[in-house]
Amino acid sequence: MRFDSAREAGLTEAQASLVTDDYPANFRERETAALALTDSIIGIPGALDTALVQQLKEQFSDAEIIELSLGVGLFMGMSKVLITLGLEPADDMPVTVLPTPGSV
């Protein structure tokens, strides 16, 4: 799933396909910080290490860090519900572009 605001900001499927284990080599510092935060949230729970906190604070405001964190948490929770209900996406599922919540 992609939000239309991500598309409007320039996200392409080619860029999305670069989100692999070696993503720091493929993205700018700001994007890498957001992906590292995502990894921290969806990985083994624990406090963020000080290096990542510093990286985040260099790239984002406190409000942006909170928004990113809550967004990842909401998507993670929703994905778990969908999997539990047997509604996880199939490998051949097309990409769906949705309006960004709160943007209209």
C-alpha positions as CSV (number, residue, x, y, z in Angstrom):
1,M,0.0,0.0,0.0
2,R,1.2,3.5,-0.8
3,F,-0.2,6.8,0.3
4,D,-0.7,9.4,-2.4
5,S,1.3,11.9,-0.5
6,A,4.3,9.6,-0.8
7,R,3.8,9.4,-4.5
8,E,3.4,13.2,-4.7
9,A,6.7,13.5,-2.8
10,G,8.4,11.4,-5.4
11,L,8.2,7.8,-4.1
12,T,8.4,5.4,-7.0
13,E,8.2,1.6,-7.1
14,A,11.9,1.5,-8.0
15,Q,12.7,3.4,-4.8
16,A,10.4,1.2,-2.7
17,S,12.2,-1.9,-4.1
18,L,15.5,-0.6,-2.6
19,V,14.2,-1.0,0.9
20,T,16.3,-4.1,1.6
21,D,18.8,-5.0,4.4
22,D,21.4,-2.7,2.8
23,Y,19.1,0.3,2.5
24,P,21.7,2.8,4.0
25,A,23.6,2.4,0.7
26,N,20.5,3.4,-1.3
27,F,19.0,6.4,0.5
28,R,19.9,9.8,1.9
29,E,20.5,10.3,5.6
30,R,17.0,11.5,6.3
31,E,15.4,8.5,4.7
32,T,17.9,6.1,6.3
33,A,17.1,7.5,9.8
34,A,13.4,6.9,9.2
35,L,14.0,3.4,8.0
36,A,16.3,2.7,11.0
37,L,13.5,3.9,13.3
38,T,11.1,1.6,11.5
39,D,13.5,-1.3,12.0
40,S,13.8,-0.5,15.7
41,I,10.0,-0.4,16.1
42,I,9.3,-3.6,14.2
43,G,12.3,-5.6,15.4
44,I,13.1,-6.7,19.0
45,P,11.4,-4.2,21.3
46,G,13.7,-2.0,23.3
47,A,14.9,1.5,23.8
48,L,16.5,3.3,20.9
49,D,20.2,3.5,21.1
50,T,21.7,6.9,21.6
51,A,23.3,6.9,18.1
52,L,19.9,6.5,16.4
53,V,18.3,9.0,18.7
54,Q,21.0,11.5,17.6
55,Q,20.6,10.6,14.0
56,L,16.8,11.1,14.2
57,K,17.2,14.5,16.0
58,E,19.6,15.7,13.3
59,Q,17.0,14.8,10.6
60,F,13.6,15.4,12.1
61,S,11.8,17.5,14.7
62,D,10.4,15.9,17.8
63,A,6.9,16.1,16.3
64,E,8.1,14.4,13.1
65,I,9.7,11.6,15.1
66,I,6.5,11.1,17.0
67,E,4.5,11.0,13.8
68,L,6.8,8.5,12.2
69,S,6.8,6.3,15.3
70,L,3.0,6.3,15.6
71,G,2.6,5.7,11.9
72,V,4.8,2.6,12.0
73,G,3.1,1.3,15.1
74,L,-0.3,1.7,13.5
75,F,0.7,-0.1,10.3
76,M,2.4,-2.8,12.3
77,G,-0.7,-3.4,14.4
78,M,-3.0,-3.4,11.4
79,S,-0.8,-5.9,9.6
80,K,-0.9,-8.3,12.6
81,V,-4.7,-8.1,12.6
82,L,-4.9,-8.8,8.8
83,I,-2.6,-11.7,9.1
84,T,-4.6,-13.1,12.1
85,L,-7.8,-12.8,10.0
86,G,-6.1,-14.6,7.0
87,L,-6.2,-11.4,4.9
88,E,-2.4,-11.0,4.3
89,P,-1.5,-9.9,0.8
90,A,-0.6,-12.4,-1.8
91,D,2.7,-12.2,-3.7
92,D,0.9,-11.0,-6.8
93,M,-1.2,-8.4,-5.1
94,P,-1.2,-5.0,-7.0
95,V,0.0,-1.9,-5.3
96,T,-2.9,0.2,-3.9
97,V,-2.5,4.0,-3.6
98,L,-4.7,5.6,-1.0
99,P,-5.3,9.2,0.0
100,T,-3.1,10.2,2.9
101,P,-5.2,10.3,6.2
102,G,-5.9,13.9,7.1
103,S,-4.9,15.3,3.8
104,V,-8.4,16.1,2.5
